[in-house]
Structures are given as structure tokens and as C-alpha cells.
Amino acid sequence: MISVSKLLCDLDAESDGLRYDAAEESERPQITDERQRRPVVVWNTTKRCNLHCEHCYAAADREGAPNELSTAEGKALIDDLAAFGVPVLLFSGGEPLVREDLTELVAYAADARVRPVLSTNGTLLTRENARELREAGLRYAGVSVDGLPERNDRIRGEDGAFDAAVRGIEACLDVGLKTGLRYTITEHNVDDLAGVVDLLVDVGVDRFCFYHLDYGGRGADIADVDLAPEATREAVTDLCDLTREYHDAGEEIETLLVGNYADTGYLVEYADREMGTDRARLIRRYLERNGGDPTGERVADVDPVGNVHLTQFWQRYSPGNVRDRSFGAIWSDESNPLLVGLRNREERLSGRCAGCAYRDVCRGGSRLRALAVHEDPFAPDPKCYLTDSERRGAKAMARIRGEPSEPPAD
């Protein structure tokens, strides 16, 4: 995740230590005082879901997967993650609220000192279960909303899904559970982005996570409606402008970009153009600490039957199952060539990524999109929207380094 509000507006957040090794700069209590050394883990607790979203990376449906992890196995997984030092466990799905033991599992994670958070479509949240989850130790609920009512309901395959999600958000806020928005941007809903932010700010939401489409699960089936590079650039620009406008108006909303680390280079370029070279230089230092695309390093996934994945989106490959080996043993297995390759990807990146001025803060972007389009996990991310001159470092990077810039070729 890339915190636009932190980088452009100096907004403190509880993840500053985790993400930027900047805990001492924040006045807020921190998830951890230092940049994470172990991955945040997404646990797809079930494949069952009451909706049918067009971009669902887990390809969830009305039925659960056969032989999903039991309550006892889930607790064993949590013990395993705690022993390995995992800082955060994201309960996801399918729809995790269809599991009757969700509150019990959240409480177990909290007791094990693994920070429990939730990813949900929000339609099954009520004041009662939101209060139970908060009292069990849940620290945050991310609710997926993908447009204003008509577009959201079409994307999510259910009439009334938007209104039900907003009721779920209000239920969480009513019981004091920190709640944010999750929004996957495609051609189908990009025009609703500002309207959704405006509406939910009025509801009381102050955290917004904007996801680029990754080509996993049903997301791969709609790659043709992914935003083109120039449209992606425009949407990210709009989000940067919107964030600054809200902060200038005194609204401390937290905005984050997820899933396309070309955003790192663009944020430096945006800051240099709109805010000056000193701000661009500071942003680049934060991004160097962040470390770029986290696939195979700072994020991991466990699916409903215990298979470990390199991110929650990369469901077609697994280096092992937690029923056979501990998560720590799987994640630390240096004999796995793909894991080793991803952790040393700079020397393997090819094409325009190989010589990019932002390679160290982007690290090639989505390896899953590269694999889906080029059949090579070290090929360029097809969603990179930086210009040739930006990738060469001819403009902002030259000024940041105090070097003369070469004339742009584009």
C-alpha cells in the first residue's frame, strides 16, 4: 500500500512504522515501531460469498470450498503466524462473515498478539456483530464499495448491495470500529470515484483504499476493462488532487493506492510538478523505506484449504500447504526458485523495468500481471503508465539528485 495522504499531506497514520519506518514521526499509536520484517497475511477463511463480484480474485461463489480449514485448524494457523512474527492477519473470503466462528477466530488472533483486521463486502454487518467483533479485538474493517448504487450493484451482482454495504459501514462506525473503503478501479466505475468518496466522507469514513485491478481469479476475466495507462494516470492524478483538496479543507482523510507500484514513481513526479523538488525528494526517501511491490516478501495469502500464495491475487500457484508444513517453513524455504527470484528480482527484471529510474521503489510492479500478459513473472508490468522520460529519470529524478536533466524524448 502507498499512502497518498502521508506522502502528499504529512497525515499521521498507525501504519507509519510498519510501512515507512517512521513511527517516531507519528503522534498516533503504531501497529509496530519498525518497518515490517514478516509478511502481512491475508487468510481467505472461506470461498463462500453472498455476492458474485465481477473482479473477485478468489472466484468466490455461493458454496464453500470442500474441506476448508476448521476452527481448530484456523487457531493452529494463527499460532503458527504468531510464532513466525506476522504483524497483521486480514480475515477475508469469499465473505468471512458467513463463517459462524469468525468472532472466535478474531479473538484468538487478538490474544495471540496478531493484529486482526477484516475485509468484507459489508452487506452482512449489523450493529450486533460489529460490536461483537470489536469486543473480540478486531481493529479495522475494510468494506468493499465499487461505485455509486447502480454501478456498484451491477459489479457486485446483487441489487441493493450498495445500500446494504453503507448500512454495514454505519453499523461499524456506530459501535466505534474503525472502518474504511476498498474500491477496485476499472472502466466500469472510474467515473464514480469522487462521488463515492464525497458520499462516504459525509457518512464518516476517513480511510479509502483504491486498488488497481490485478489479473487473478475473475479479475483475469475482465482484464479488457482495466484502465488504459493514460486513464490510470488520470485517475491517480484525480486521487492526489482530491486528497489535497480534502486536507486543505481540514478533512484528515487517509487515502491509499494498492496494486500498481508505478504509482511510486508517479507520486514523485506529481510532487515535483505540483509541490516542489524538496517534497519530491522527501517522498522518494519514504518510498525507498517502503520497499516497492511486496509480492513474495511483505504480503502473503492462505486460501480456504490452507494453500499459501505469494499474494492474495496469485491463487494459481502455491509453494505449500499449512496442513503439511508450518507457514514459517513454507515462507522461508530458500529452495523455492520463484520465491528466491522474487526476493532478488532487480537482477531479473527485463524490458523497460530493467533500467527504470524508479526500479528501487517500484521493483517492477505486479508480477502477476506480467505473468498473465507476458507469461514471464519478470517481464514489465503492462499497467506501468510512466513516460519514457520519467523512467529515464530525465526530469524529477535529475532535480532530486541535483543533476542536469536531459531533454525529454516524449
C-alpha positions in Angstrom: 0.0 0.0 0.0 1.1 3.5 -0.8 -0.2 6.2 1.5 -1.0 9.2 -0.7 -2.1 11.2 2.3 1.1 10.5 4.2 3.3 11.4 1.3 1.5 14.4 0.0 -0.1 15.8 3.2 2.0 14.5 6.1 -1.0 12.8 7.6 0.0 10.6 10.6 -1.3 7.0 10.5 -0.9 4.0 12.7 0.9 2.2 9.9 3.8 4.7 9.6 6.2 2.5 11.4 5.1 -0.6 9.6 5.2 1.0 6.1 7.9 3.7 6.3 9.9 3.0 9.4 8.7 6.4 10.6 7.0 5.6 13.9 8.9 8.3 15.7 7.4 10.9 13.4 3.8 10.0 14.2 1.7 11.0 17.2 -0.6 8.0 16.7 -0.2 4.6 18.4 1.6 2.3 15.9 1.0 -1.2 14.7 4.7 -1.7 15.0 7.6 0.7 15.7 9.7 -0.5 12.8 9.2 -1.5 9.2 7.8 -5.0 9.0 10.2 -7.9 8.8 7.4 -10.5 8.3 4.5 -10.5 5.9 1.0 -9.3 6.5 -1.1 -12.4 5.9 -4.4 -12.5 4.2 -6.5 -15.5 5.2 -9.3 -16.4 2.8 -11.3 -18.0 5.5 -13.9 -19.4 3.1 -14.7 -19.4 -0.6 -18.4 -18.9 0.1 -19.9 -15.5 -0.5 -23.4 -14.0 -0.7 -22.4 -11.8 -3.7 -20.8 -12.5 -7.1 -18.4 -9.7 -7.8 -17.0 -9.4 -11.4 -13.4 -8.8 -10.2 -13.2 -11.3 -7.3 -9.7 -12.6 -7.1 -10.8 -15.6 -5.1 -13.5 -16.6 -7.6 -15.9 -16.9 -4.7 -19.3 -18.4 -5.1 -22.4 -19.5 -3.1 -20.8 -22.7 -2.0 -17.7 -23.0 0.1 -14.6 -25.0 -1.0 -14.5 -28.6 0.1 -12.5 -29.3 3.2 -12.0 -25.6 4.3 -9.8 -25.1 7.4 -11.8 -25.9 10.6 -11.9 -23.7 13.7 -9.2 -25.8 15.3 -7.1 -25.6 12.2 -7.6 -21.9 12.0 -6.4 -21.5 15.5 -3.4 -23.6 14.8 -2.7 -21.4 11.8 -2.9 -18.3 14.0 -0.5 -19.8 16.5 1.9 -20.6 13.6 1.7 -17.0 12.3 2.2 -15.6 15.8 5.3 -17.7 16.3 6.7 -16.5 12.9 6.2 -12.9 13.9 3.4 -11.9 11.5 2.2 -8.4 12.5 -1.3 -8.4 10.9 -3.9 -11.1 9.9 -6.5 -10.0 7.4 -9.6 -12.1 7.6 -11.1 -12.2 4.1 -13.0 -14.6 1.8 -15.3 -15.1 0.0 -17.2 -13.3 2.6 -15.7 -14.0 6.1 -18.9 -13.1 7.9 -20.6 -16.3 6.6 -18.3 -18.2 9.0 -20.0 -18.8 12.3 -16.7 -18.9 14.1 -15.3 -15.6 12.8 -15.6 -13.8 16.1 -14.0 -16.7 17.9 -11.1 -16.6 15.5 -10.7 -12.8 15.7 -10.5 -13.1 19.5 -7.9 -15.9 19.2 -5.7 -13.7 16.9 -6.0 -10.7 19.2 -5.0 -12.9 22.2 -2.0 -14.2 20.2 -1.0 -10.6 19.5 -1.5 -10.8 15.8 -3.5 -7.7 14.8 -6.8 -8.8 13.4 -8.5 -6.8 10.6 -11.3 -7.6 8.3 -12.1 -7.4 4.5 -15.8 -7.7 3.8 -18.5 -6.7 1.3 -20.3 -5.1 4.3 -23.7 -6.4 3.5 -23.9 -8.8 6.4 -22.6 -6.3 9.0 -25.0 -5.3 11.8 -24.5 -3.3 14.9 -24.7 -6.5 16.9 -22.0 -8.5 15.0 -19.9 -5.3 14.5 -19.9 -4.8 18.3 -19.1 -8.5 18.9 -16.1 -8.2 16.5 -14.8 -5.0 18.1 -15.1 -6.5 21.6 -13.3 -9.6 20.3 -10.3 -7.4 19.3 -11.0 -6.6 15.7 -9.0 -3.4 14.9 -10.3 -2.4 11.5 -13.0 -3.3 8.9 -12.4 -2.6 5.2 -15.7 -2.6 3.3 -15.7 -3.0 -0.4 -17.8 -0.5 -2.4 -17.1 -0.2 -6.1 -19.2 2.8 -7.2 -22.4 4.6 -6.6 -25.5 2.4 -6.2 -26.2 1.4 -9.8 -22.7 0.7 -10.8 -21.8 -1.0 -7.5 -24.7 -3.3 -7.6 -24.0 -4.3 -11.2 -20.4 -5.0 -10.4 -21.3 -7.0 -7.3 -24.1 -8.9 -8.9 -26.8 -8.0 -6.4 -29.5 -5.3 -6.3 -29.3 -3.4 -3.0 -25.7 -4.3 -2.3 -24.6 -0.6 -2.2 -27.3 0.3 0.4 -26.5 -2.8 2.5 -22.8 -2.0 2.5 -23.4 1.6 3.6 -25.6 0.3 6.4 -22.8 -2.1 7.4 -20.3 0.8 7.4 -22.6 2.9 9.6 -23.1 -0.1 12.0 -19.3 -0.3 12.4 -18.9 3.4 13.0 -21.8 3.4 15.4 -20.0 0.9 17.7 -16.6 2.6 17.4 -15.0 0.2 15.0 -12.5 1.9 12.6 -13.8 1.4 9.1 -12.6 2.2 5.6 -13.5 1.8 1.9 -12.0 -0.6 -0.6 -12.5 0.3 -4.2 -11.2 -1.5 -7.3 -10.9 0.9 -10.2 -11.8 -0.2 -13.7 -13.5 1.4 -16.7 -16.8 0.3 -15.2 -16.6 2.6 -12.2 -13.8 5.1 -12.5 -16.3 7.9 -13.1 -17.9 7.3 -9.7 -14.7 7.6 -7.7 -15.0 11.2 -6.5 -18.7 10.7 -5.8 -18.2 7.7 -3.6 -15.5 9.5 -1.6 -17.8 12.5 -1.1 -20.7 10.4 0.0 -18.7 8.3 2.4 -16.9 11.2 3.9 -20.4 12.5 4.8 -21.2 9.1 6.4 -18.0 9.4 8.5 -15.5 7.2 6.7 -11.9 8.6 6.7 -9.9 5.9 5.1 -10.0 5.0 1.4 -8.0 2.2 -0.3 -8.0 2.3 -4.1 -7.0 -0.9 -5.8 -5.7 -1.3 -9.3 -7.2 -4.4 -11.0 -4.9 -7.4 -10.6 -5.3 -10.3 -13.0 -6.3 -13.1 -10.6 -9.5 -15.1 -10.3 -12.4 -13.4 -12.1 -10.2 -10.3 -12.3 -8.3 -12.0 -15.1 -11.6 -12.4 -17.0 -12.2 -8.7 -17.1 -8.7 -7.5 -17.9 -10.2 -5.9 -21.1 -12.0 -3.3 -18.9 -8.9 -2.5 -17.0 -7.9 1.2 -17.3 -5.5 2.0 -20.1 -2.2 3.6 -19.0 -3.3 7.2 -19.7 -6.7 6.7 -18.0 -4.8 5.2 -15.0 -2.6 8.2 -14.8 -5.6 10.5 -14.9 -7.4 8.5 -12.1 -4.3 8.6 -9.9 -3.9 12.4 -10.6 -7.5 12.9 -9.6 -7.0 11.0 -6.4 -3.9 13.0 -5.5 -5.8 16.3 -6.2 -8.8 15.1 -4.2 -6.7 14.1 -1.2 -5.0 17.5 -1.1 -8.3 19.3 -1.5 -9.8 17.5 1.4 -6.8 18.2 3.6 -6.8 21.8 2.6 -10.4 21.9 3.8 -9.4 20.4 7.1 -10.7 16.9 6.4 -8.0 14.4 7.5 -8.9 11.5 5.2 -6.4 8.8 4.7 -6.1 7.6 1.1 -4.0 4.7 -0.2 -3.2 3.2 -3.6 -2.8 -0.6 -3.9 -1.6 -2.9 -6.6 0.4 -0.8 -9.0 3.8 0.4 -7.9 4.2 2.6 -10.9 2.3 4.9 -8.6 5.5 5.4 -6.6 7.3 7.0 -9.5 4.3 9.0 -10.4 3.9 10.4 -6.9 7.4 11.6 -7.0 6.8 13.2 -10.4 3.4 14.7 -9.3 5.0 16.2 -6.1 7.9 17.7 -8.1 5.5 19.3 -10.5 2.8 20.4 -8.1 4.6 20.9 -4.8 8.3 21.3 -5.5 11.5 19.3 -5.5 12.0 19.3 -1.7 8.7 17.5 -1.3 9.5 15.1 -4.1 12.9 14.3 -2.5 11.2 13.6 0.8 8.6 11.3 -0.8 11.3 9.4 -2.6 13.0 8.7 0.7 9.8 7.4 2.3 9.3 5.2 -0.8 12.8 3.8 -0.5 12.0 2.7 3.0 8.7 1.2 1.9 10.4 -1.2 -0.5 8.1 -1.4 -3.5 5.9 -4.3 -4.7 5.6 -6.7 -1.8 4.9 -10.0 -3.7 6.6 -12.9 -2.0 8.0 -10.7 0.7 5.8 -8.4 2.8 2.4 -9.9 1.9 1.2 -13.5 1.8 -2.1 -15.3 1.5 -3.5 -18.5 2.9 -6.6 -19.8 1.0 -9.6 -21.6 2.5 -8.0 -25.1 2.4 -4.6 -24.0 3.6 -2.6 -23.3 0.5 -0.1 -20.5 0.8 0.1 -17.9 -2.0 2.6 -15.2 -2.9 -0.2 -12.5 -2.7 -4.0 -12.9 -2.2 -4.3 -12.3 -6.0 -1.9 -15.1 -7.1 -4.2 -18.0 -6.5 -2.9 -20.3 -9.2 0.4 -21.0 -7.6 1.3 -22.2 -4.1 4.6 -23.1 -2.5 3.0 -25.3 0.1 0.1 -26.0 2.4 -0.1 -25.2 6.1 -1.6 -28.7 6.8 1.7 -30.2 5.6 4.3 -27.6 6.9 4.2 -24.5 9.0 3.7 -21.2 7.3 7.1 -20.1 8.5 8.8 -23.1 6.9 7.0 -22.5 3.6 7.7 -18.8 3.5 11.4 -19.3 4.5 12.1 -22.1 2.0 15.2 -20.9 0.1 15.0 -23.9 -2.2 11.9 -22.5 -3.9 13.2 -20.8 -7.1 10.2 -18.5 -7.6 10.4 -17.2 -4.0 14.1 -16.6 -4.3 13.7 -15.0 -7.7 11.0 -12.6 -6.5 13.1 -11.6 -3.5 16.1 -10.9 -5.8 14.0 -9.6 -8.7 16.1 -6.5 -9.5 18.7 -8.6 -11.4 15.9 -10.5 -13.2 13.6 -7.6 -14.3 13.6 -7.1 -18.1 12.5 -4.6 -20.7 11.7 -1.1 -19.6 11.8 -2.1 -15.9 15.5 -3.1 -16.1 16.8 0.5 -16.5 14.0 2.4 -14.8 14.9 5.3 -12.5 12.2 4.1 -10.1 13.1 0.4 -10.1 14.2 0.5 -6.5 10.9 2.0 -5.2 8.6 0.1 -7.6 10.5 -3.2 -8.1 8.7 -3.9 -11.3 5.1 -3.6 -10.2 2.7 -6.5 -10.4 4.5 -9.8 -11.1 1.1 -11.4 -11.6 0.0 -9.0 -14.4 3.4 -9.5 -16.0 2.9 -13.3 -15.9 -0.7 -13.1 -17.2 0.2 -10.9 -20.2 3.8 -11.9 -21.0 4.0 -15.4 -19.5 7.1 -14.3 -17.6 7.0 -13.2 -13.9 10.0 -10.9 -14.5 8.6 -9.1 -17.6 7.4 -5.5 -17.4 4.1 -4.8 -15.7 1.7 -3.9 -18.6 0.0 -1.4 -16.3 3.0 0.9 -16.0 1.9 4.3 -17.1 5.2 6.3 -16.6 6.5 8.0 -19.7 9.9 7.2 -21.2 11.5 10.3 -19.9 10.1 9.6 -16.4 11.5 6.1 -16.4 14.9 7.5 -17.5 14.8 10.0 -14.7 15.2 12.9 -17.0 13.0 15.3 -15.1 12.1 14.9 -11.4 14.9 12.4 -10.6 17.6 14.7 -12.0 16.4 17.6 -10.0 16.2 15.5 -6.8 19.7 14.3 -7.3 20.9 17.8 -8.3 21.9 16.7 -11.8 21.3 18.4 -15.1 18.3 16.9 -16.8 18.4 15.6 -20.3 15.8 16.8 -22.8 12.7 14.6 -22.7 12.2 12.4 -25.7 8.4 12.2 -25.5 
